[in-house]
Amino acid sequence: MEESELDSSELGTYKYWKEAYTKEISNFEDHGDPGDVWFGEESAFRVIDWICKCGIDKDTPIIDLGCGNGHTLSELAKEGFTNLLGVDYCMEAITLAEKVAKSEYPILKFQVFDIITDDVKNLGSFGLAHDKGTYDAVSLNPENAKENRRKYMEQIVDMLTDTGLFVITSCNWTDAELMRHFSEKMKLKCVIPTPQFKFGGKVGSVVSSVVFEKI
Ligand SMILES: C[S@@+](CC[C@H](N)C(=O)[O-])C[C@H]1O[C@@H](n2cnc3c(N)ncnc32)[C@H](O)[C@@H]1O
């Protein structure tokens, strides 16, 4: 079935994120405000809770794709996970994440990496890949969203170990759409029940959190 693409948005552009994180760095330096928890804390914690209970070892290599300010990784570090890498294509996001993590979670590693164009072989492989809002941003890109979504999925498969899990939270795609997109390359493990939210001016869509495993 031919999937229709989302209406594009500035949230799908590099320019938007560069400006957003430049402001957030100033806010952090001036007031200690680490910035947004995208889609709300409740939604974030449901996923973190699921990861804590899914049975993986605490030293499993985990990557957060489009990590922004690094909030998810800080929470995982708080829960005792030790092998945590955050990547984002926006240098300012990585600078912010490093500044936020510096005093409390020096164990966290961050790296500038474009999930669409960079080579995953340079990252290593992961027992769990996490995404909150990044596949959304890729899908909202005014140029090549469809092709970029396809590349994104291939990159995920290539970075996972044979038993690796992919945990995605989206505000623009429903559970059913995510299952349709990713089941071409991975197997559905479960849907994590999540609350409702709004993103990028789009009508009150449901936040969807879905877990896939490598086939
Ligand atoms: C909605 S924000 C979510 C940030 C973070 N995951 C969170 O939940 O707080 C989307 C993030 O995806 C990043 N991003 C968008 N396209 C990307 C790409 N091609 N490669 C890496 N990161 C990307 C943006 O810079 C931004 O940090």
The ligand as an SDF file (V2000), in Angstrom:
LIG
                    3D

 27 29  0  0  0  0  0  0  0  0999 V2000
   11.1730   16.5290   18.2580 C   0  0  0  0  0  0  0  0  0  0  0  0
   12.9090   16.6550   18.5640 S   0  0  0  0  0  0  0  0  0  0  0  0
   13.0700   15.3570   19.7650 C   0  0  0  0  0  0  0  0  0  0  0  0
   14.3210   15.4540   20.5880 C   0  0  0  0  0  0  0  0  0  0  0  0
   14.4910   14.3390   21.6120 C   0  0  0  0  0  0  0  0  0  0  0  0
   14.4120   13.0260   20.9890 N   0  0  0  0  0  0  0  0  0  0  0  0
   13.4490   14.4540   22.7080 C   0  0  0  0  0  0  0  0  0  0  0  0
   12.5660   13.6040   22.7890 O   0  0  0  0  0  0  0  0  0  0  0  0
   13.5380   15.3950   23.4870 O   0  0  0  0  0  0  0  0  0  0  0  0
   13.5970   15.9180   17.0710 C   0  0  0  0  0  0  0  0  0  0  0  0
   15.1020   15.7970   17.0870 C   0  0  0  0  0  0  0  0  0  0  0  0
   15.5320   15.1110   15.9200 O   0  0  0  0  0  0  0  0  0  0  0  0
   16.7440   15.6810   15.4840 C   0  0  0  0  0  0  0  0  0  0  0  0
   16.8970   15.2760   14.0740 N   0  0  0  0  0  0  0  0  0  0  0  0
   16.0860   15.5740   13.0320 C   0  0  0  0  0  0  0  0  0  0  0  0
   16.5420   15.0240   11.8940 N   0  0  0  0  0  0  0  0  0  0  0  0
   17.6680   14.3240   12.2200 C   0  0  0  0  0  0  0  0  0  0  0  0
   18.5960   13.5530   11.4860 C   0  0  0  0  0  0  0  0  0  0  0  0
   18.4810   13.3760   10.1640 N   0  0  0  0  0  0  0  0  0  0  0  0
   19.6200   12.9720   12.1390 N   0  0  0  0  0  0  0  0  0  0  0  0
   19.7660   13.1590   13.4710 C   0  0  0  0  0  0  0  0  0  0  0  0
   18.9410   13.9060   14.2300 N   0  0  0  0  0  0  0  0  0  0  0  0
   17.8970   14.4950   13.6140 C   0  0  0  0  0  0  0  0  0  0  0  0
   16.5320   17.1720   15.7380 C   0  0  0  0  0  0  0  0  0  0  0  0
   17.7370   17.9090   15.7530 O   0  0  0  0  0  0  0  0  0  0  0  0
   15.8310   17.1390   17.0920 C   0  0  0  0  0  0  0  0  0  0  0  0
   16.7520   17.1250   18.1460 O   0  0  0  0  0  0  0  0  0  0  0  0
  1  2  1  0
  2  3  1  0
  2 10  1  0
  3  4  1  0
  4  5  1  0
  5  6  1  0
  5  7  1  0
  7  8  2  0
  7  9  1  0
 10 11  1  0
 11 12  1  0
 11 26  1  0
 12 13  1  0
 13 14  1  0
 13 24  1  0
 14 15  1  0
 14 23  1  0
 15 16  2  0
 16 17  1  0
 17 18  1  0
 17 23  2  0
 18 19  1  0
 18 20  2  0
 20 21  1  0
 21 22  2  0
 22 23  1  0
 24 25  1  0
 24 26  1  0
 26 27  1  0
M  CHG  2   2   1   9  -1
M  END
$$$$
